[in-house]
Amino acid sequence: MVHRIVILGAGYAGTTAAGRLARRLHGDDVEITLVNAEPDFVERVRMHQLATGQHLRDRPLRDLLAGSGVTLRVARVTSVDVDHKVVTLDDASDLGYDTLVYALGSARDDHGVPGVFEHAQEVASRPGALRLRTRLRALAPGGRVVVVGGGLTGIEAASEIAESFEHLDVAIAVHGTFGDWLSPSGRRHLRGTFDRLGVTVHEHSAVTRVDAGSVTTGDGIILPADVTVWAAGFAVHPIAAASTLEVTDRGQIVVDETMRSVSHPDVYAVGDAAFAHTTVGTPMRMSCASGVPMSWQAADSIVARLTGGRLPRTPLTYVHQCISLGRRDALIQFVTPDDRARSFAPGGRLMARYKELVCVGAAWVVAHPVPYPVRRRRATSAAALVADPV
Ligand SMILES: Cc1cc2nc3c(=O)[nH]c(=O)nc-3n(C[C@H](O)[C@H](O)[C@H](O)COP(=O)(O)OP(=O)(O)OC[C@H]3O[C@@H](n4cnc5c(N)ncnc54)[C@H](O)[C@@H]3O)c2cc1C
């Protein structure tokens, strides 16, 4: 009997998992379907570039999956019934599965702050980045842009906007001290770059309200903003939390070290949607740097369980955080395996090239989910999916 594997979400994690499964399993034994709301693979790590008017290469999923044996279904997932193993799509059709890989990623997190969805722009999605691009292009010289959030996305967005739109007045509002998780030299480089780009940094300025022409901080300070860019973190889609899957308070699916749901053994979760741990036992952060190795681990675990092979142990650790600071500068903050800053944090033009290589590499890895020749393995028994082989 053919084993039906359904993968939800064709971002970095889902596309990698789908391609890897298709290349490692025999086509006579499995039927692999990848469901995605959009027909293209979106390089989410470049959304700040799209928002500032840069051209991004089109990456139709059909081309990416050509010849792989994966069936693409362009549709929006509306619910998942993990007890009856059925996914419902927005065209009112149902999709049954034997194994599910959940990789629906994330969207911006408003943290319950009033006005975010009504008045703020975003870079977390392609439609959002395109809307922001239109708004930025319409601003007159001196137009005020406030980026909310001092994490990686906020930093990348603020510096990209300031570099691309020199005539605008760009500010960033951050919760605590700017770049407080970076090493001292990393912080120095970040500060220097923001000074050079003329970005005003408002520290200890948690934004508690967004209005049409301003944001208000917890201290009651009003920062005028013709455009507000909300970059204060990501939230997962509520679909998993609405099912009987075990999820965290934030709605991420809790998985074991093989990326298998701890509550439903026929469900795997990868990427931003999953709550997983690094090899050294700390929670993984939402990032493409986490999502790709998570999907290798999930795909190889499914292959092992279907074919009776050994369970893999993909190293799930961090090496660096690569932060673009416009197109001519970047900061590469080296980190410990559990993602704490080391002292080494080179920055500058060469590092901008390195960051670009990392982004190109991430898309390459998605297109080459098994970058070496492998023999497709035959499934032994579907029962192997539930029992762990040694
Ligand atoms: C501006 C920006 C810069 C970033 N820079 C970096 C960086 O430098 N390094 C790094 O490691 N990370 C970075 N990230 C984070 C990184 O992009 C995400 O962590 C990563 O994309 C997560 O991958 P994923 O596959 O889990 O989800 P996604 O890439 O979000 O993919 C999810 C997919 O699911 C689809 N989908 C969602 N809901 C549905 C639905 N209901 N039905 C059907 N399909 C659906 C989406 O269309 C999408 O294709 C950045 C993010 C942003 C926004």
Ligand as a Chemical Component Dictionary entry (heavy atoms), coordinates in Angstrom:
data_LIG
# 
_chem_comp.id                   LIG 
_chem_comp.type                 NON-POLYMER 
_chem_comp.pdbx_formal_charge   0 
_chem_comp.three_letter_code    LIG 
# 
loop_
_chem_comp_atom.comp_id 
_chem_comp_atom.atom_id 
_chem_comp_atom.alt_atom_id 
_chem_comp_atom.type_symbol 
_chem_comp_atom.charge 
_chem_comp_atom.model_Cartn_x 
_chem_comp_atom.model_Cartn_y 
_chem_comp_atom.model_Cartn_z 
_chem_comp_atom.pdbx_ordinal 
LIG C1  C1  C 0 12.865 40.059 6.928  1  
LIG C2  C2  C 0 13.286 38.754 7.515  2  
LIG C3  C3  C 0 14.645 38.443 7.577  3  
LIG C4  C4  C 0 15.053 37.236 8.110  4  
LIG N1  N1  N 0 16.384 36.946 8.158  5  
LIG C5  C5  C 0 16.787 35.754 8.611  6  
LIG C6  C6  C 0 18.169 35.396 8.596  7  
LIG O1  O1  O 0 19.016 36.183 8.180  8  
LIG N2  N2  N 0 18.526 34.168 9.043  9  
LIG C7  C7  C 0 17.604 33.278 9.517  10 
LIG O2  O2  O 0 18.001 32.164 9.904  11 
LIG N3  N3  N 0 16.299 33.575 9.559  12 
LIG C8  C8  C 0 15.853 34.795 9.123  13 
LIG N4  N4  N 0 14.526 35.102 9.133  14 
LIG C9  C9  C 0 13.573 34.131 9.677  15 
LIG C10 C10 C 0 13.215 33.073 8.636  16 
LIG O3  O3  O 0 12.791 33.689 7.447  17 
LIG C11 C11 C 0 12.111 32.162 9.148  18 
LIG O4  O4  O 0 12.478 31.667 10.411 19 
LIG C12 C12 C 0 11.939 31.015 8.158  20 
LIG O5  O5  O 0 11.390 31.517 6.973  21 
LIG C13 C13 C 0 11.053 29.926 8.746  22 
LIG O6  O6  O 0 10.936 28.914 7.789  23 
LIG P1  P1  P 0 9.619  28.017 7.744  24 
LIG O7  O7  O 0 9.796  27.103 6.576  25 
LIG O8  O8  O 0 9.327  27.459 9.070  26 
LIG O9  O9  O 0 8.440  29.057 7.446  27 
LIG P2  P2  P 0 8.176  30.025 6.227  28 
LIG O10 O10 O 0 9.422  30.333 5.504  29 
LIG O11 O11 O 0 7.384  31.129 6.795  30 
LIG O12 O12 O 0 7.253  29.154 5.285  31 
LIG C14 C14 C 0 5.941  28.799 5.629  32 
LIG C15 C15 C 0 5.181  28.493 4.362  33 
LIG O13 O13 O 0 3.862  28.093 4.724  34 
LIG C16 C16 C 0 2.938  28.756 3.904  35 
LIG N5  N5  N 0 1.690  28.877 4.651  36 
LIG C17 C17 C 0 1.460  29.577 5.777  37 
LIG N6  N6  N 0 0.194  29.402 6.195  38 
LIG C18 C18 C 0 -0.385 28.572 5.307  39 
LIG C19 C19 C 0 -1.667 27.984 5.192  40 
LIG N7  N7  N 0 -2.633 28.205 6.085  41 
LIG N8  N8  N 0 -1.908 27.164 4.165  42 
LIG C20 C20 C 0 -0.942 26.879 3.242  43 
LIG N9  N9  N 0 0.286  27.399 3.302  44 
LIG C21 C21 C 0 0.564  28.230 4.316  45 
LIG C22 C22 C 0 3.573  30.088 3.571  46 
LIG O14 O14 O 0 3.034  30.621 2.379  47 
LIG C23 C23 C 0 5.027  29.687 3.437  48 
LIG O15 O15 O 0 5.320  29.303 2.116  49 
LIG C24 C24 C 0 14.092 36.312 8.599  50 
LIG C25 C25 C 0 12.733 36.617 8.526  51 
LIG C26 C26 C 0 12.329 37.821 7.987  52 
LIG C27 C27 C 0 10.865 38.110 7.889  53 
# 
loop_
_chem_comp_bond.comp_id 
_chem_comp_bond.atom_id_1 
_chem_comp_bond.atom_id_2 
_chem_comp_bond.value_order 
_chem_comp_bond.pdbx_ordinal 
LIG C1  C2  SING 1  
LIG C2  C3  SING 2  
LIG C2  C26 DOUB 3  
LIG C3  C4  DOUB 4  
LIG C4  N1  SING 5  
LIG C4  C24 SING 6  
LIG N1  C5  DOUB 7  
LIG C5  C6  SING 8  
LIG C5  C8  SING 9  
LIG C6  O1  DOUB 10 
LIG C6  N2  SING 11 
LIG N2  C7  SING 12 
LIG C7  O2  DOUB 13 
LIG C7  N3  SING 14 
LIG N3  C8  DOUB 15 
LIG C8  N4  SING 16 
LIG N4  C9  SING 17 
LIG N4  C24 SING 18 
LIG C9  C10 SING 19 
LIG C10 O3  SING 20 
LIG C10 C11 SING 21 
LIG C11 O4  SING 22 
LIG C11 C12 SING 23 
LIG C12 O5  SING 24 
LIG C12 C13 SING 25 
LIG C13 O6  SING 26 
LIG O6  P1  SING 27 
LIG P1  O7  DOUB 28 
LIG P1  O8  SING 29 
LIG P1  O9  SING 30 
LIG O9  P2  SING 31 
LIG P2  O10 DOUB 32 
LIG P2  O11 SING 33 
LIG P2  O12 SING 34 
LIG O12 C14 SING 35 
LIG C14 C15 SING 36 
LIG C15 O13 SING 37 
LIG C15 C23 SING 38 
LIG O13 C16 SING 39 
LIG C16 N5  SING 40 
LIG C16 C22 SING 41 
LIG N5  C17 SING 42 
LIG N5  C21 SING 43 
LIG C17 N6  DOUB 44 
LIG N6  C18 SING 45 
LIG C18 C19 SING 46 
LIG C18 C21 DOUB 47 
LIG C19 N7  SING 48 
LIG C19 N8  DOUB 49 
LIG N8  C20 SING 50 
LIG C20 N9  DOUB 51 
LIG N9  C21 SING 52 
LIG C22 O14 SING 53 
LIG C22 C23 SING 54 
LIG C23 O15 SING 55 
LIG C24 C25 DOUB 56 
LIG C25 C26 SING 57 
LIG C26 C27 SING 58 
# 
